[in-house]
Amino acid sequence: MSNALPWLKRFARARAFAPLVIALTVALLGGVIVFARQQVRHTLRAQLAGRDGEILHAVTQMQQMPDDTGAEPLADITDPAEQLNLVLKTSRLKGVMAVRLFTAGGKFANAIPANVTEARLDAETLAQLRALKPVSRFHEAARLDEIFLLLEPPRSPAPPVLEVNIPLHADGARTLAGCAQFIIEGQSLAAEYATLDRHLWRQSLLAFLGGGAVLVLGLGWAFRQLAAHTADLERANRELALAARSSAVGAVAAHLVHGLKNPLFGLHNFVTSRGQENEAAPSADWELAADSARRMTALINEVMAVLREEPGAPAYEVSVAELAELVTARVRAVADAAGVRFKMETTVAVTLTSRTANLAALILANLLHNAIQATPRGRTVTFSARENGGALEFSVADEGPGVPAEMRARLFTPCASSKPGGGGLGLAISKQLANHLGAALELKGSSAAGCHFALILPLENAGESAVPAGAPAAAK
């Protein structure tokens, strides 16, 4: 069952889910209407066929009474001759083709006309007749050779026939004296059935169209509301997941930087003191180590400063242009000291929350420091910001030797670095901070001509607010 849940969730989110459910519901409505139509049709047909049975039963009862013509009333209903006389008078009604007489036990006794075939009543029919209830059956295509003894083959097609079985009993008596079976032509009843079917089909179609329209409109509206509520819930879940992830990553980052602060401070003091002992002939390795320790200590301090910000502290907005200027101010002196040209370009007019801007500044400053260190003197490092498909994309491109192929798979893991003496912590912490923002930090490209890193921050996670668009700002 657990294996089926993901499939069911994917199916429920598919675009075809709502139309399929609506189609199945409408089909179910159609099935219910057809079933109800069949039940109503069967009931009404039985009532129409039973109508003639009730009439003939009443007529046989009336024939037993004296009339205005002075005819003698029926002497004894149990007498077969009297029964034959009774059914003979009744058979003069329009449409009666033949009559069979049966005993109270259901055995064939006589028939009118003489060429009517013998038959026997079945147990179910006889049981109802003994309860003094007439029994009617409609045969859409009756075989005449089963009713009459014919000298020639029966005509085709077979005609419809109504079979009506009447209990014979004295007026007021509850004892069955005999049974009469009337074979009546069924053309008129067949026409009534056809009219009934047309009315039922028309009413069923109207009910299906009306009910189907109501279902389609109602379910369509319900699915639209459900989709809107689902989108709200998914957005709320994303926000909750982002908050939980941010809290977890923030805790991990805080624990990481707190654990690294003291060792880095001790390392910085150690490297500085050893470098001073060899002041007469300082080693390039010691200088690189001291610079790396200073950088890492500064980065750790900045991360801790941002993470210590209280959630309820006053927030403010920072434009992308201001963020670019802030980052540029942090690395301009480093670029000048290294003899590297620095180029900054911004082409967006968007503002970020102060917390987002501060975390993004830490990431971008670290990327720019790495780019400046990797770029030979006289070459260029380019920093740019643009809006791309609903996200802010910050790019840092250098003209260094590129990242070795064997390092790319674990570039953002701690202790992975391609720089001599590098600890590999800067990119690892930057990656964690990017995750903290719900952003992506990627190596977009690397070759012998340089590297291209990108920080991609979705606008929905940036806490941005639109500002009047102006001319793109650029600084070199």
N, C-alpha and C positions, 0 to 999 in steps of 0.2 A: 504493500500500500504506500509506503514511504517513497518508493521509487516512482510511483505514479503522480505524486504531488507536484514535482517540478513541471512535469508534462502538462498537468491540469492548469497550473498557473500560467505557463506559456500559452496554452490554448485559450484561457480566459482573457489574456491580454491581446490575442490576435485580432486583427481588424474584422475577420469573418465571424467572430464569436457572436456579436449582437445580431447581425442579419440571420445567422443560422438559428439562434434561439427564437427570433421572431418568426422565421419560416416554420420551425418545428411547432411553435405554439399555434400558428394559423392552421397548419396541417392537422394538429390535434383538434382544433375547433371544427374543421371540416369533417373529421372522422366522427366526432360527437354528433354533429348535425345529421350526417348520413345514418348513423345508428338510430338516432331519435326518429328520423323520417321513416326508417324501416319498421320501427315499433308502432308508430302512429298508423302507417299504411296497413300493417297486419291487423291492427285493432279495428280500423274503419272498414276494411274489407270484410272482416268477420261480422261486423254489425250490419253491413249491407246485405250479405248473404243470409244472415239470421233473420232479417226483416221479412223475407218471403216465408221462412219457416214459421214465424209467429202468425203471419196472416193465414197461411194454410191451416195451421192448428186451430185458429179461431173459427175458420170456415167450417172445418169438420165438426166442431162443437155445435155450431149454429145449425148444421144440416140435420142434427139429431132432434131438433125442436120442431113443433108444428108451425106452419106458416099460414099466410092469409089465403093461400090457394086451396086450403082444406086438405092438404096432403097429410097422410098418416105419419105421426112421429116414428122414429126408429124404435122397433120393438125390443130387440136384444142385441146390444153391441158386441156380445161375445159370439154371435152367430156368424159364421163365415159368409153366408149369403147376404146378411144385412151389411156386413163390412164392405162386401163387393158393391152393393148398391150405394153405400155411402161414398166410397171413393169414385164411383162412376159419376155421381152428381158433382163431386168436387173437381173431377178431371175436366169438366167442361170449361173451367177457367182458361183464359187466354194463355197460350204458351206451354201448356202441359203436353208433353210428347208421349209419355207412358207412365203407368202406375204398377207397382208391385205390391202384393199383400204378403205379410209375414205373420206367423203366429206369435204369441207372447213369448215363446222361446227362441224366436229369431229364425225359424225355418220358413222356406218359401212355401206360399199357399196358393196364390193365384196371380194373374197379371192381366192388364188391359193395355193394348190389344193383345191378341193371342200369340203374336210372334215375338213377344218380349222374352228374353232369355231368363232362365232361373238364376238366382243369386242367394246369398246368405249374409245376414247382418254380422258384422264383427262384434267382438265382446265390448269394446269401448262404446260403440254406437248404441248397442242394446242396453248397456248400463244407464246411459243418459235417457233413453226412451222409457225405461222402467221408472225413472224419476219424473216422468211425464214432461220431459223437455225435448222440443224439436231439435234436430241436428241437420245443419246445412253444410254442403261442400260444393265448391266451385271447381270445375274441371275446364281448364283453358282449351284443351284439345282432347275431346272425348272420342274414343273409338266406338263408332256406331255398331260394329259387329259384335261388341261385348254387351250391347243393350238389346239389339234386335237380331232375329234370325233373318239374314239377308240372302237373297238369291243372287245378288251381284256384289262385287267388291264395293266397299264404302267409298263415298266421294272424298276427294282431297281438296283443300286441307280439312282436317278434322274440326268440327264446329265446337264452340264452347257450350257447356252443359252445366246446369245447376241441379244438384241432387239434394232433395229435401225429404228427410225422414220424419214422419209425424206419428206420435203415440195415439192409439185409438182407445178411448175409455169413455165410460158413461159420465154425463155431466155431474160433477161433484164427487165422483168416485176417484180413489187414489190407486186403483188396481189396473194394470195394463191388460187390455183385452186383445190387442193386436197391434200391428205396425203397418203403416202405409208409406211407401217410398215413391215420391213423385219425381219424374225426370222432366225437367223444364228447359226449354231452349234458353241459352245464356247470352244471346247477342246484346240484349238491353243491359244486362248486368256487366258485360265486358265493356260496353261503352261508358257506363258509370265508373268502372275501375280506371279506364283510360283518362277520363276527366279528372278523377281523384288524383291520379299520378301526376298529371300536368300541374294541378294546383299545388301539390306537395313539393314538386321540383322547383316551381317558381318561388314558393315561400322559403324553401331551403336555401335557394340561391340568394334571395334577398337577405335572409338571416346570416348567411356566410359572408356576403359582401359587407353588410353593416357591421357584424361582429368582428370580421377581419380588419375593417378599417379602424374600428375603435381599438382593437388590440395592437395594430401596427403603430397607430399614433401614440397610444398609451405606453407601449413598451419602448418605442423610440424615444419618447420624452424621458422615461425612466432610465434608459441606458445613457442618455446624454447627462442626466443628473448624476448617475452613478460614475460616469467617466469624469465629470467635474469633481465629484467628491474623491474619487480615486486619485486624481491628479493632486488634489489638495493634501490627501493623506501621504502620497509619495513624496510631495515636497516637504511636508512636515517630517516624514521619516528621514529624508536626506538631511534636513536641518538638524534633527536629533542625532543622526549618525555623524554628521560633521562636527556637532558639538562634542559628542562622546569621543570621536577620533582626535579632535583638537585637544580635549582635556587629557586624553591618554598620551598623545604625542608631546603635549606640553609638559606633562609629568616626567616622561622619559627624557626629554631634552633638558629639563631642569636638573634631573638627577645626573645626566651625563655631564653637563657643564659644571655642576657643583663638584663632581668627582674629579674633573680635569683641572679645575682652577688652581688648587694648591700644588699638584705636581708640576703644572706649567709654570707657576710662579717660582718654584724651587729650581726648575730647569733654566728659567730665564736668569735667575741670580747666579747659578753655577756657570752658565755660558759667559755671562758678562764678566764675572770675576776671573775666569780663565783667560778671557780675551784681554783683560787689563794686565794680567801677569805677563802676557806676551805682547805688550804694547809696542815694544821695539820692533817686532816683526809680526804683526797680526796676521793670522792665517785667514784665507778666504773662506775656508770651511767654518771657522769659528764665527766670522761675520754673518755667514748665511744662517748658521744655527741661531745666533742671537736675534737676527731679523725675524726668522720664522717663529721663535718663541714669543717675541714682542707681538707679532701679528696674531698668533693664536690666543695670547692673553687678552689682547684688545677685542677680538671677536667674541671670546667667552664673556667678557664683561658686558659687551653690547647685548648679547643674547640674554644674559641674566637681567639686564636692565629692562628689556622689553617684556620678558616673562613675569617680572615682578609688578607690572602694571596692574592695578586693581580693576576688576570688571566695571565697577561703578565710577571709575575716575572720569573726569571730563574728557569727552571725545571731540575731535575737530577734524576738519577735512583737509586733505593735501592733494593738490592737483598732480597729474603725472609730470607736468613740466617742473613743478617744485620738487618732486621726488627726484627727477633727473638731475636737477641742479644740486640737490643735497648729496647725491651719490658722487657727482662729479667733483664736488668740493672735497670729498674724502680721499679721492684717488688722484687728483690733479698733481699734487706735490710729488707723489710717488712716481707718476708718469714723467714728470719733468726731471726728477733725479735720475731716472733710468734712461733718459734721452729718447723716450717713446712719444710719438705724436698721439694725441687723444682727440677723438672726434665724437661728438654727441648729437643725436638727432631725435626729436620727438614730433609725432604727427597726429596726436590725439588730444582732445579737450575733455578729459574725464577726471573726476576727483575720487579719491579713495579715503576710507576712514584712517584715522591716525595710526591705529594698531596695525592694519594691513600695510600701510605705507612703511612703518618702521621695520616690520619683518621683511618686506620686500627689499628695503634698503640694505639690510644685513646681507641678504642673499646676493644682491647685485654688486655690492661692494667687494664681497669675497670673490665673485667671478671676475671682476675687473682687476683685482690685485693679481689673481692667477694669470690673467691675460697679459698684464703688463710684464710680469716676471718671465712669461714665455716668449715675449716679442723682442727681437733683437733691436739694438739701438738704431734709431732712424726710421723704424717701421711704425705702423699705425695700429691702434686699438680703436674699434668702433663700438659705440654704445647707442642703441636705438630703441624706440618704443612705438608701437603701432597697434591699432585695433584690427583683429583678424577673426572673423566668424564668431562674434559674440564673446570674445576673450581679448584680454590685453596680452600682447606678446612683447616681452623685453628681450632684446638680443645683445649678446656680447661676442664680438668677433675679433680675433687676433691674427697676426701674421707670423706666428711661431712655427715650430716644426710639427705640430699636431700631436695627438695622443697615440701612443703605440697601440697596435691592433690587439695585443694580448691584454691590455689594460682596460679596454672599452667595456667588457662585460661586467667588471667589478669596479667601475670608476667611482660609484657613489657609496662604496662600502668603506668602513673605517680602515685605516692603515694601508690603503691602496693609493699610491702616488707615483707619478712618472717623473717628478722633480727630484733632483739630488737633495737628499736630506729632508724631503717632504714627509709629513706624517700621515697625509691622506684624510685628516679630520675635517678640513674646511668644506670640501664638497659633501662629505657625509652629513655634517651638521646642516648645510644648506639644503640638502635633500629633505631632511627631517622638517626643517622650517617650511619648505614648500608644501610638504604634506599637511603641515599644521594649517596652512592657508587654503587647502583644497586645490592647490595649484600643481603644475607639472614642471619639473626641472629636467631638461633633456639635452643631450649632446646631438645637435642637429646635423653636424658634419665635421669631419676631421680629415685633413690631408697634409701633404708637405707644405702647402701654402698657408695653413693655419687652421684654427678651430672655431667652431660656431656653437655657442651655448644659448639656450632659450629658456626663459621663465614664462610659462603660459598660465595666466591667471583668469579663470572664467569670471565674467562680469557679475554673475549672480552670487559669486563668493567674495567679490571684492568690496561689497558695501558701497558701490559707486553711486554717484548722483550726477545727472546730466548737467552740464553747464553750457552756456552759449558757445557755439562753435566759432572759433576765430581762425586766424591764419596760423598754420603750423609753426611751432617755435623751433628754432635750430641754433645750435651753438657749436663752435669749433674751438 
